[in-house]
Amino acid sequence: MILSKRPDIERFLSRPDPSVRATLIYGRDMGVVRDRGHQLAAKLVPNPDDPFDVSVLTEQDLADDAGRLEGELAAQSLMGGRRLVRLRLSGEKSAADKAADKLAAEALTRHAAGELNPDAFLLIEAGNLGKDSAVRKVAEKVASVATIPCYEDEPGDVARLVRETLARDNVTLTQEALSLFVARMPKERGVARQEIERLALFLGPGSGITAGPADLEPFLGVEPEASLFDAASDAFGGRLGEAQSGLRRAAQEGESGPAAVRALGMHLAKLRRVLTLARAGAGLQEAAKASGVFWKQEREFLRQARSWTLAELDRIQPELLAADRACKTAGSPDRLIAERLALTVAGRAKRLGL
């Protein structure tokens, strides 16, 4: 049984189906995998940290003793309650990991068929398992096993996590501040959660504050690669001299040519998103907010969005792709390539009246 839609996953994690004897949770983002594993474990046993009712195994445990997993699944609870066996796999492709994957698949097959302790529950938390994974193949075919693939959080998922985590400390963010914070968040769930908890401490747990963008400035500090993003904005705003100066300043700060081209590409992508939303009926300011434009840069960004068109962005796109390929060629003058691209963009913006 594969659960891939969020409502189905949340429903199962909050109220596990009694007919399910095992669950495989896997994905590239181990933070999401761990979160969902903890959520499910808390519903299966009164205390997921109880060593009498819960056994936690790793690949190394299976390498040391090939029969360990089946032994744990056959064992009875010492306290008479439900037994939980948690197996954590990395999902890598080394020989040891493949061996653990095979042993897990064999144990899962026997347990799903009722050959081991029917009152035990097997929870497998794994990394990014490929389609060739033996345990994944078994899990996806058996009705009594729930398979939950985990993907990288979308901005909406991150925003929900921020709101829910801050609410526990009676702290909230305005929509603008939330958009700003989410745009700067790392993608990995575990690291993101640490950043949210750090923000709660910064704002003051229990303070009841509703923080705006200005309140976050001391916490967020200077945006990484700020010089590059300023240069990209200057280029699309038709400011040739400022764009060139910004790129050279970024080079002095250690930024490379490919990073400069990437910053220009990100600015183009943001303009494209805003113009696409506007074409669909959204106001430009509303579209800018939805696209994560920083409030301090909104005025300049909207000025550019009123002059650039989707057709003009399409014309400049091939030049960005060509510059990106050229920068990555061994021995290429990548910084000069990035400068030339920025000047080309700025020249095009000038002709658009910027």
Secondary structure as a PSIPRED ss2 file (coil, helix, strand):
# PSIPRED VFORMAT (PSIPRED V4.0)

   1 M C   1.000  0.000  0.000
   2 I E   0.000  0.000  1.000
   3 L C   1.000  0.000  0.000
   4 S C   1.000  0.000  0.000
   5 K C   1.000  0.000  0.000
   6 R H   0.000  1.000  0.000
   7 P H   0.000  1.000  0.000
   8 D H   0.000  1.000  0.000
   9 I H   0.000  1.000  0.000
  10 E H   0.000  1.000  0.000
  11 R H   0.000  1.000  0.000
  12 F H   0.000  1.000  0.000
  13 L H   0.000  1.000  0.000
  14 S H   0.000  1.000  0.000
  15 R C   1.000  0.000  0.000
  16 P C   1.000  0.000  0.000
  17 D C   1.000  0.000  0.000
  18 P C   1.000  0.000  0.000
  19 S C   1.000  0.000  0.000
  20 V C   1.000  0.000  0.000
  21 R C   1.000  0.000  0.000
  22 A E   0.000  0.000  1.000
  23 T E   0.000  0.000  1.000
  24 L E   0.000  0.000  1.000
  25 I E   0.000  0.000  1.000
  26 Y E   0.000  0.000  1.000
  27 G E   0.000  0.000  1.000
  28 R C   1.000  0.000  0.000
  29 D C   1.000  0.000  0.000
  30 M H   0.000  1.000  0.000
  31 G H   0.000  1.000  0.000
  32 V H   0.000  1.000  0.000
  33 V H   0.000  1.000  0.000
  34 R H   0.000  1.000  0.000
  35 D H   0.000  1.000  0.000
  36 R H   0.000  1.000  0.000
  37 G H   0.000  1.000  0.000
  38 H H   0.000  1.000  0.000
  39 Q H   0.000  1.000  0.000
  40 L H   0.000  1.000  0.000
  41 A H   0.000  1.000  0.000
  42 A H   0.000  1.000  0.000
  43 K H   0.000  1.000  0.000
  44 L H   0.000  1.000  0.000
  45 V C   1.000  0.000  0.000
  46 P C   1.000  0.000  0.000
  47 N C   1.000  0.000  0.000
  48 P C   1.000  0.000  0.000
  49 D C   1.000  0.000  0.000
  50 D C   1.000  0.000  0.000
  51 P C   1.000  0.000  0.000
  52 F C   1.000  0.000  0.000
  53 D C   1.000  0.000  0.000
  54 V E   0.000  0.000  1.000
  55 S E   0.000  0.000  1.000
  56 V E   0.000  0.000  1.000
  57 L E   0.000  0.000  1.000
  58 T E   0.000  0.000  1.000
  59 E H   0.000  1.000  0.000
  60 Q H   0.000  1.000  0.000
  61 D H   0.000  1.000  0.000
  62 L H   0.000  1.000  0.000
  63 A H   0.000  1.000  0.000
  64 D H   0.000  1.000  0.000
  65 D C   1.000  0.000  0.000
  66 A C   1.000  0.000  0.000
  67 G C   1.000  0.000  0.000
  68 R H   0.000  1.000  0.000
  69 L H   0.000  1.000  0.000
  70 E H   0.000  1.000  0.000
  71 G H   0.000  1.000  0.000
  72 E H   0.000  1.000  0.000
  73 L H   0.000  1.000  0.000
  74 A H   0.000  1.000  0.000
  75 A C   1.000  0.000  0.000
  76 Q C   1.000  0.000  0.000
  77 S C   1.000  0.000  0.000
  78 L C   1.000  0.000  0.000
  79 M C   1.000  0.000  0.000
  80 G C   1.000  0.000  0.000
  81 G C   1.000  0.000  0.000
  82 R C   1.000  0.000  0.000
  83 R E   0.000  0.000  1.000
  84 L E   0.000  0.000  1.000
  85 V E   0.000  0.000  1.000
  86 R E   0.000  0.000  1.000
  87 L E   0.000  0.000  1.000
  88 R E   0.000  0.000  1.000
  89 L E   0.000  0.000  1.000
  90 S C   1.000  0.000  0.000
  91 G C   1.000  0.000  0.000
  92 E C   1.000  0.000  0.000
  93 K C   1.000  0.000  0.000
  94 S C   1.000  0.000  0.000
  95 A H   0.000  1.000  0.000
  96 A H   0.000  1.000  0.000
  97 D H   0.000  1.000  0.000
  98 K H   0.000  1.000  0.000
  99 A H   0.000  1.000  0.000
 100 A H   0.000  1.000  0.000
 101 D H   0.000  1.000  0.000
 102 K H   0.000  1.000  0.000
 103 L H   0.000  1.000  0.000
 104 A H   0.000  1.000  0.000
 105 A H   0.000  1.000  0.000
 106 E H   0.000  1.000  0.000
 107 A H   0.000  1.000  0.000
 108 L H   0.000  1.000  0.000
 109 T H   0.000  1.000  0.000
 110 R H   0.000  1.000  0.000
 111 H H   0.000  1.000  0.000
 112 A H   0.000  1.000  0.000
 113 A C   1.000  0.000  0.000
 114 G C   1.000  0.000  0.000
 115 E C   1.000  0.000  0.000
 116 L C   1.000  0.000  0.000
 117 N C   1.000  0.000  0.000
 118 P C   1.000  0.000  0.000
 119 D C   1.000  0.000  0.000
 120 A E   0.000  0.000  1.000
 121 F E   0.000  0.000  1.000
 122 L E   0.000  0.000  1.000
 123 L E   0.000  0.000  1.000
 124 I E   0.000  0.000  1.000
 125 E E   0.000  0.000  1.000
 126 A E   0.000  0.000  1.000
 127 G C   1.000  0.000  0.000
 128 N C   1.000  0.000  0.000
 129 L C   1.000  0.000  0.000
 130 G C   1.000  0.000  0.000
 131 K C   1.000  0.000  0.000
 132 D C   1.000  0.000  0.000
 133 S C   1.000  0.000  0.000
 134 A H   0.000  1.000  0.000
 135 V H   0.000  1.000  0.000
 136 R H   0.000  1.000  0.000
 137 K H   0.000  1.000  0.000
 138 V H   0.000  1.000  0.000
 139 A H   0.000  1.000  0.000
 140 E H   0.000  1.000  0.000
 141 K H   0.000  1.000  0.000
 142 V C   1.000  0.000  0.000
 143 A C   1.000  0.000  0.000
 144 S C   1.000  0.000  0.000
 145 V E   0.000  0.000  1.000
 146 A E   0.000  0.000  1.000
 147 T E   0.000  0.000  1.000
 148 I E   0.000  0.000  1.000
 149 P E   0.000  0.000  1.000
 150 C E   0.000  0.000  1.000
 151 Y C   1.000  0.000  0.000
 152 E C   1.000  0.000  0.000
 153 D C   1.000  0.000  0.000
 154 E C   1.000  0.000  0.000
 155 P H   0.000  1.000  0.000
 156 G H   0.000  1.000  0.000
 157 D H   0.000  1.000  0.000
 158 V H   0.000  1.000  0.000
 159 A H   0.000  1.000  0.000
 160 R H   0.000  1.000  0.000
 161 L H   0.000  1.000  0.000
 162 V H   0.000  1.000  0.000
 163 R H   0.000  1.000  0.000
 164 E H   0.000  1.000  0.000
 165 T H   0.000  1.000  0.000
 166 L H   0.000  1.000  0.000
 167 A H   0.000  1.000  0.000
 168 R C   1.000  0.000  0.000
 169 D C   1.000  0.000  0.000
 170 N C   1.000  0.000  0.000
 171 V C   1.000  0.000  0.000
 172 T E   0.000  0.000  1.000
 173 L E   0.000  0.000  1.000
 174 T C   1.000  0.000  0.000
 175 Q H   0.000  1.000  0.000
 176 E H   0.000  1.000  0.000
 177 A H   0.000  1.000  0.000
 178 L H   0.000  1.000  0.000
 179 S H   0.000  1.000  0.000
 180 L H   0.000  1.000  0.000
 181 F H   0.000  1.000  0.000
 182 V H   0.000  1.000  0.000
 183 A H   0.000  1.000  0.000
 184 R C   1.000  0.000  0.000
 185 M C   1.000  0.000  0.000
 186 P C   1.000  0.000  0.000
 187 K C   1.000  0.000  0.000
 188 E C   1.000  0.000  0.000
 189 R H   0.000  1.000  0.000
 190 G H   0.000  1.000  0.000
 191 V H   0.000  1.000  0.000
 192 A H   0.000  1.000  0.000
 193 R H   0.000  1.000  0.000
 194 Q H   0.000  1.000  0.000
 195 E H   0.000  1.000  0.000
 196 I H   0.000  1.000  0.000
 197 E H   0.000  1.000  0.000
 198 R H   0.000  1.000  0.000
 199 L H   0.000  1.000  0.000
 200 A H   0.000  1.000  0.000
 201 L H   0.000  1.000  0.000
 202 F H   0.000  1.000  0.000
 203 L H   0.000  1.000  0.000
 204 G C   1.000  0.000  0.000
 205 P C   1.000  0.000  0.000
 206 G C   1.000  0.000  0.000
 207 S C   1.000  0.000  0.000
 208 G C   1.000  0.000  0.000
 209 I C   1.000  0.000  0.000
 210 T E   0.000  0.000  1.000
 211 A E   0.000  0.000  1.000
 212 G C   1.000  0.000  0.000
 213 P H   0.000  1.000  0.000
 214 A H   0.000  1.000  0.000
 215 D H   0.000  1.000  0.000
 216 L H   0.000  1.000  0.000
 217 E H   0.000  1.000  0.000
 218 P H   0.000  1.000  0.000
 219 F H   0.000  1.000  0.000
 220 L H   0.000  1.000  0.000
 221 G C   1.000  0.000  0.000
 222 V C   1.000  0.000  0.000
 223 E C   1.000  0.000  0.000
 224 P C   1.000  0.000  0.000
 225 E C   1.000  0.000  0.000
 226 A H   0.000  1.000  0.000
 227 S H   0.000  1.000  0.000
 228 L H   0.000  1.000  0.000
 229 F H   0.000  1.000  0.000
 230 D H   0.000  1.000  0.000
 231 A H   0.000  1.000  0.000
 232 A H   0.000  1.000  0.000
 233 S H   0.000  1.000  0.000
 234 D H   0.000  1.000  0.000
 235 A H   0.000  1.000  0.000
 236 F H   0.000  1.000  0.000
 237 G C   1.000  0.000  0.000
 238 G C   1.000  0.000  0.000
 239 R C   1.000  0.000  0.000
 240 L H   0.000  1.000  0.000
 241 G H   0.000  1.000  0.000
 242 E H   0.000  1.000  0.000
 243 A H   0.000  1.000  0.000
 244 Q H   0.000  1.000  0.000
 245 S H   0.000  1.000  0.000
 246 G H   0.000  1.000  0.000
 247 L H   0.000  1.000  0.000
 248 R H   0.000  1.000  0.000
 249 R H   0.000  1.000  0.000
 250 A H   0.000  1.000  0.000
 251 A H   0.000  1.000  0.000
 252 Q H   0.000  1.000  0.000
 253 E C   1.000  0.000  0.000
 254 G C   1.000  0.000  0.000
 255 E C   1.000  0.000  0.000
 256 S C   1.000  0.000  0.000
 257 G H   0.000  1.000  0.000
 258 P H   0.000  1.000  0.000
 259 A H   0.000  1.000  0.000
 260 A H   0.000  1.000  0.000
 261 V H   0.000  1.000  0.000
 262 R H   0.000  1.000  0.000
 263 A H   0.000  1.000  0.000
 264 L H   0.000  1.000  0.000
 265 G H   0.000  1.000  0.000
 266 M H   0.000  1.000  0.000
 267 H H   0.000  1.000  0.000
 268 L H   0.000  1.000  0.000
 269 A H   0.000  1.000  0.000
 270 K H   0.000  1.000  0.000
 271 L H   0.000  1.000  0.000
 272 R H   0.000  1.000  0.000
 273 R H   0.000  1.000  0.000
 274 V H   0.000  1.000  0.000
 275 L H   0.000  1.000  0.000
 276 T H   0.000  1.000  0.000
 277 L H   0.000  1.000  0.000
 278 A H   0.000  1.000  0.000
 279 R H   0.000  1.000  0.000
 280 A C   1.000  0.000  0.000
 281 G C   1.000  0.000  0.000
 282 A C   1.000  0.000  0.000
 283 G C   1.000  0.000  0.000
 284 L H   0.000  1.000  0.000
 285 Q H   0.000  1.000  0.000
 286 E H   0.000  1.000  0.000
 287 A H   0.000  1.000  0.000
 288 A H   0.000  1.000  0.000
 289 K H   0.000  1.000  0.000
 290 A H   0.000  1.000  0.000
 291 S C   1.000  0.000  0.000
 292 G C   1.000  0.000  0.000
 293 V C   1.000  0.000  0.000
 294 F C   1.000  0.000  0.000
 295 W H   0.000  1.000  0.000
 296 K H   0.000  1.000  0.000
 297 Q H   0.000  1.000  0.000
 298 E H   0.000  1.000  0.000
 299 R H   0.000  1.000  0.000
 300 E H   0.000  1.000  0.000
 301 F H   0.000  1.000  0.000
 302 L H   0.000  1.000  0.000
 303 R H   0.000  1.000  0.000
 304 Q H   0.000  1.000  0.000
 305 A H   0.000  1.000  0.000
 306 R C   1.000  0.000  0.000
 307 S C   1.000  0.000  0.000
 308 W C   1.000  0.000  0.000
 309 T C   1.000  0.000  0.000
 310 L H   0.000  1.000  0.000
 311 A H   0.000  1.000  0.000
 312 E H   0.000  1.000  0.000
 313 L H   0.000  1.000  0.000
 314 D H   0.000  1.000  0.000
 315 R H   0.000  1.000  0.000
 316 I H   0.000  1.000  0.000
 317 Q H   0.000  1.000  0.000
 318 P H   0.000  1.000  0.000
 319 E H   0.000  1.000  0.000
 320 L H   0.000  1.000  0.000
 321 L H   0.000  1.000  0.000
 322 A H   0.000  1.000  0.000
 323 A H   0.000  1.000  0.000
 324 D H   0.000  1.000  0.000
 325 R H   0.000  1.000  0.000
 326 A H   0.000  1.000  0.000
 327 C H   0.000  1.000  0.000
 328 K C   1.000  0.000  0.000
 329 T C   1.000  0.000  0.000
 330 A C   1.000  0.000  0.000
 331 G C   1.000  0.000  0.000
 332 S C   1.000  0.000  0.000
 333 P C   1.000  0.000  0.000
 334 D H   0.000  1.000  0.000
 335 R H   0.000  1.000  0.000
 336 L H   0.000  1.000  0.000
 337 I H   0.000  1.000  0.000
 338 A H   0.000  1.000  0.000
 339 E H   0.000  1.000  0.000
 340 R H   0.000  1.000  0.000
 341 L H   0.000  1.000  0.000
 342 A H   0.000  1.000  0.000
 343 L H   0.000  1.000  0.000
 344 T H   0.000  1.000  0.000
 345 V H   0.000  1.000  0.000
 346 A H   0.000  1.000  0.000
 347 G H   0.000  1.000  0.000
 348 R H   0.000  1.000  0.000
 349 A H   0.000  1.000  0.000
 350 K H   0.000  1.000  0.000
 351 R H   0.000  1.000  0.000
 352 L C   1.000  0.000  0.000
 353 G C   1.000  0.000  0.000
 354 L C   1.000  0.000  0.000
